[in-house]
Amino acid sequence: MGLQRPAWIAGALAAVILPGRAEPPAFYKDVLPILQKRCQDCHRTGEIGPMPLATYKDARPWARAIREAVALGRMPPWHADPRHGKFRNDLSLPPAESRTLIAWVDSGAAEGDARDAPPPSRRLVDGWRIPQPDVVFEMPESFHVPAAGELAYQYLVVPTNFTQDRWVEMAEVRPSNRSVVHHAIVTARAPSDGGWYGRGEYLAGYAPGSMPQTWPTGQARLIRAGSHLVFQLHYTPNGKAGEDRTRIGLVFARQPPHSRVLAMRASNAWFAVPPGADNYRVDASAVISSPMSLVGMRPHMHLRGKSFEFRAVYPTGETEILLRVPRYDFHWQPYYYLAQPLPLPTGTRIECTAHYDNSPNNPRNPDPAVEVRWGEQSWEEMMIGWFDVAVPWP
C-alpha cells in the first residue's frame, strides 16, 4: 500500500503523467527496473553508494534526493563529455528514464503493485560487482592503518599457484575498508620478471569510485603459470584507526581469446603547479609501436585535478579526441571502455592533457599557497593517462 498523496499532488498529476501513459509511474513497474539496471551496482548493501535502493522501503525516503540528483545530472555519475566517444559502460541516464524517475517523484512516489516488480538481477553477486569469481586472492593478513600520519606504499606478494597460463576476462579489486585506501593496484609478476616488486603486468586496480575491469569475450589479460600477484597499497589515515584486507576476484575466460589486453600509460612526473594557479596545463604522450586496438582509458590525478583529455594523433597527421573529462572528480575514477575497439596503426601517438586547479576556489585543495609536484600522497599530484590496448593473440 503506497503512501497517501498530498492534496497538491492530486491536482498536479496531469503535469507529470508521461506521454502515452494513463497514469503516473509506480515504483515496482516503472522505477525498480531502472534502479536495477543503472543504480544497484553501487546502491546496495556493502557497496560504495551511501544507501541501498533495492526496495520501495529503501528508495521512498530518498525520493526528493533522487529527483534532484537525476535532474542535475549528478547521478548516476558519468563525467565523459558526450560529444567525444561512445562507451559501453556509459552510466548516464537516457532522457526517457530520467523523465520516468522525475515524474515518479513529482506524482507522489507511488509504490504500485509488488506483483509488477521485475525479478532480482542475476548479475549482482553479494560482495562483488562482477559475477561470482572463479578465484579470489587476498592480503595474507589485515593491515593496521593508524589514525594519523603518512604511510609509505605497502607491497604484499601472494602466490597464485597456477600450474598453467590463465586468461582473465573480469577482475575486481575490493578493499575491505575503502575509507583508508587511496588506491590499490595488483600486478601479475611472472617467474621471468625477477624479484623486484615494481615489475610485472598491471592486472587490475582500485581507486575511489572505480569500477571492475571487464573485457568482451575474446579479449583477456594473461597471467602466466607460476606467477605471483603483487598488491601495491596506498593507505591514507583519516583520523580514525582502522584495518584493511584488500582482495581481488578473477573471472576466467571460457574460451581462448583472440586478443591479449595490456595496460599502457602516458604520464608526466616533471611538472610544478604554481601556488594559486587555477588552470595549469600538463601534457604527456605515448607512441604505439605495433598495430593494436584501444579498448579503454582512465585519467588519474589527485585533489587538484580539474580536467583531462585523451587524443589520438595518427600517422596521417589527423587528430581525434578520444575522451574528454571536463570536470575531473578524484572520488570517481572509472575506466571508460569504448563501445567498439579503435584500431591504432603503428606510429599513432596517444596524447593526454591535464589541467589543475591549485587556487582557493577549489574546495578540495589541501593548500593553495604551495607549489605542487608529483608525489605519492593525495596532497601531492600525479598525471597519468592509463589506457588498455588489445593486441592480436597469438
Residue pairs with C-beta under 8 A, 6 or more apart in sequence:
1 111
2 26
2 108
2 109
2 110
2 111
2 112
3 60
3 108
3 109
3 111
5 107
5 108
5 110
6 108
9 106
9 107
9 108
12 106
12 107
13 24
13 107
15 106
16 24
16 102
16 103
16 106
16 107
17 23
17 24
17 103
17 107
18 24
18 25
18 99
18 100
18 103
24 103
24 104
24 107
24 108
24 110
25 31
25 100
25 101
25 103
25 104
25 107
25 110
26 104
26 110
26 111
26 112
26 113
26 116
27 56
27 59
27 60
27 104
27 109
27 110
27 111
27 112
28 56
28 111
28 112
28 113
28 114
28 115
28 116
28 117
29 112
29 113
29 116
29 117
30 100
30 104
30 112
31 59
31 100
31 101
31 104
32 56
32 117
32 118
33 118
34 93
34 97
34 100
34 101
35 43
35 53
35 54
35 59
36 118
36 120
36 121
37 121
38 76
38 91
38 93
38 97
39 49
39 53
39 75
39 76
40 52
40 53
40 54
40 121
40 124
41 47
41 124
41 129
42 48
42 49
42 76
43 49
43 51
43 52
43 53
43 54
44 52
44 53
44 54
44 124
45 52
45 54
45 126
46 126
46 127
47 129
48 178
48 209
51 58
51 62
52 58
53 59
53 62
56 111
59 66
60 109
60 111
63 104
63 105
63 109
64 105
66 75
66 101
66 105
67 101
67 102
67 105
67 106
68 74
69 75
70 93
70 98
70 101
70 102
71 98
71 102
73 92
76 91
76 92
76 93
77 91
77 209
77 329
77 332
78 90
78 91
78 92
79 325
79 326
79 327
79 328
79 329
79 332
80 87
80 90
80 323
80 324
80 325
80 336
81 323
81 324
81 325
81 326
82 92
83 324
84 321
84 322
84 323
84 324
85 321
85 322
85 323
85 336
85 338
86 338
86 339
86 340
87 336
87 337
87 338
87 339
88 337
88 338
88 339
89 211
89 334
89 335
89 336
89 337
93 101
104 110
123 131
125 131
125 132
127 174
128 172
128 174
128 212
128 249
129 172
129 211
129 212
130 170
130 171
130 172
130 212
130 214
130 249
130 251
131 170
131 251
133 170
133 172
133 249
133 250
133 251
134 250
134 251
134 252
135 249
135 250
135 252
136 247
136 248
136 249
136 250
137 158
137 160
137 229
137 247
137 248
137 250
138 158
138 245
138 246
138 247
138 248
139 156
139 158
139 231
139 233
139 244
139 245
139 246
139 247
140 156
140 158
141 245
142 176
142 243
142 244
142 245
143 154
143 233
143 235
143 243
143 244
143 245
144 241
144 242
144 243
145 151
145 177
145 180
145 235
145 237
145 241
145 242
145 243
145 244
146 237
146 241
147 237
147 238
147 239
147 240
147 241
148 237
148 239
149 237
150 377
151 234
151 235
151 236
151 237
152 376
153 232
153 233
153 234
153 376
154 231
154 232
154 233
154 234
154 235
155 197
155 230
155 231
155 232
155 233
156 230
156 231
156 233
157 189
157 197
157 228
157 229
157 230
157 231
158 228
158 229
158 230
158 231
159 228
159 229
160 166
160 188
160 223
160 226
160 227
160 228
160 229
162 223
162 224
162 225
162 226
162 227
163 225
163 226
164 225
165 222
165 223
165 224
165 225
166 222
166 223
166 225
166 250
166 252
167 220
167 221
167 222
167 223
167 252
167 253
167 256
167 257
168 203
168 220
168 221
168 222
168 223
168 250
168 251
168 252
168 253
169 214
169 215
169 217
169 219
169 220
169 251
169 252
169 253
169 254
169 257
170 212
170 213
170 214
170 215
170 250
170 251
171 186
171 203
171 204
171 212
171 213
171 214
171 221
171 248
171 249
171 250
171 251
172 204
172 212
172 213
172 248
172 249
173 184
173 185
173 186
173 204
173 205
173 206
173 210
173 246
173 247
173 248
174 206
174 246
174 247
174 248
174 249
175 181
175 184
175 206
175 244
175 246
176 243
176 244
176 245
176 246
176 247
177 242
177 243
177 244
178 208
179 238
179 240
179 242
180 235
180 236
180 237
180 238
180 242
180 244
181 206
181 233
181 234
181 235
181 236
181 244
181 246
182 207
182 208
182 234
182 235
182 236
182 378
183 205
183 206
183 207
183 233
183 234
184 205
184 206
184 231
184 232
184 233
184 234
184 246
185 202
185 204
185 205
185 206
185 231
185 232
186 203
186 204
186 205
186 229
186 230
186 231
186 232
186 248
187 199
187 200
187 201
187 202
187 203
187 229
187 230
187 232
188 200
188 201
188 203
188 221
188 222
188 223
188 224
188 227
188 228
188 229
188 230
189 199
189 200
189 227
189 228
189 229
189 230
190 200
190 201
190 224
190 226
190 227
191 224
191 226
191 227
192 224
193 199
193 200
197 230
197 232
200 227
200 228
200 230
201 221
201 222
201 262
201 263
202 263
203 221
203 223
203 229
203 248
204 212
204 213
204 248
205 213
206 246
207 300
207 333
208 330
208 331
208 332
208 333
209 329
209 331
209 332
209 333
209 334
210 333
210 334
210 335
211 334
211 335
213 335
213 388
214 337
215 221
215 261
215 295
215 388
215 390
217 253
217 254
217 255
218 255
218 257
218 258
218 259
219 257
219 258
219 259
219 260
219 261
219 295
219 390
220 253
220 257
220 259
220 260
220 261
221 260
221 261
221 262
222 260
223 250
229 248
231 246
231 248
233 244
233 246
234 376
235 244
236 377
236 378
257 393
258 392
258 393
259 293
259 390
259 391
259 392
259 393
260 390
260 391
260 392
260 393
261 295
261 388
261 389
261 390
261 391
262 388
262 389
262 390
262 391
263 386
263 387
263 388
264 286
264 350
264 386
264 387
264 388
264 389
265 286
265 384
265 385
265 386
265 387
266 284
266 285
266 286
266 350
266 351
266 352
266 384
266 385
266 387
267 284
267 382
267 383
267 384
267 385
268 282
268 283
268 284
268 383
269 374
269 382
269 383
270 374
271 280
271 282
271 373
271 374
271 381
271 383
272 371
272 372
272 373
273 280
273 282
273 304
273 356
273 358
273 371
273 372
273 373
273 381
274 280
274 358
274 371
275 358
275 368
275 369
275 370
275 371
276 358
276 359
276 360
276 368
276 369
277 356
277 357
277 358
277 359
278 357
278 358
278 359
278 361
278 362
279 306
279 355
279 356
279 357
280 355
280 356
280 357
280 358
281 353
281 354
281 355
282 353
282 354
282 355
282 356
282 383
283 351
283 352
283 353
283 354
284 351
284 352
284 354
284 383
284 384
284 385
285 349
285 350
285 351
285 352
286 349
286 350
286 385
287 347
287 348
287 349
287 350
288 344
288 345
288 346
288 347
288 348
288 349
288 350
288 389
289 346
290 346
290 391
291 343
291 344
291 345
291 346
291 392
292 343
292 344
292 389
292 390
292 391
292 392
293 341
293 342
293 343
293 344
293 389
293 390
294 312
294 322
294 338
294 341
294 342
294 344
294 350
294 387
294 388
294 389
295 337
295 338
295 341
295 342
295 388
295 389
295 390
296 335
296 336
296 337
296 338
296 387
296 388
297 310
297 322
297 323
297 335
297 336
297 385
297 386
297 387
297 388
298 333
298 334
298 335
298 336
298 385
298 386
298 387
299 305
299 308
299 310
299 323
299 325
299 328
299 333
299 352
299 354
299 384
299 385
299 386
300 333
300 382
300 383
300 384
300 385
300 386
301 308
301 328
301 330
301 354
301 356
301 381
301 382
301 383
301 384
302 330
302 378
302 379
302 380
302 381
302 382
303 330
303 362
303 364
303 365
303 366
303 378
303 379
304 356
304 357
304 358
304 362
304 364
304 365
304 372
304 381
305 328
305 330
305 354
305 356
305 357
305 381
306 327
306 328
306 354
306 355
306 356
306 357
306 362
307 324
307 325
307 326
307 327
307 328
307 354
307 355
308 323
308 324
308 325
308 328
308 352
308 353
308 354
308 355
308 385
309 321
309 323
309 324
309 325
309 352
309 353
309 354
310 321
310 322
310 323
310 324
310 350
310 351
310 352
310 385
310 387
311 319
311 320
311 321
311 322
311 350
311 351
311 352
311 353
312 319
312 320
312 322
312 342
312 344
312 348
312 349
312 350
312 351
313 319
313 348
313 349
313 350
313 351
314 320
314 345
314 347
314 348
315 345
315 346
315 347
315 348
322 342
322 350
323 336
328 354
330 364
330 378
335 386
335 388
341 390
344 350
344 389
350 385
350 387
352 383
352 385
354 383
354 385
356 372
356 381
357 365
358 365
358 368
358 372
359 365
359 368
360 368
362 368
366 378
366 379
367 379
372 380
372 381
373 380
373 381
374 380
374 381
374 382
374 383
375 381
375 382
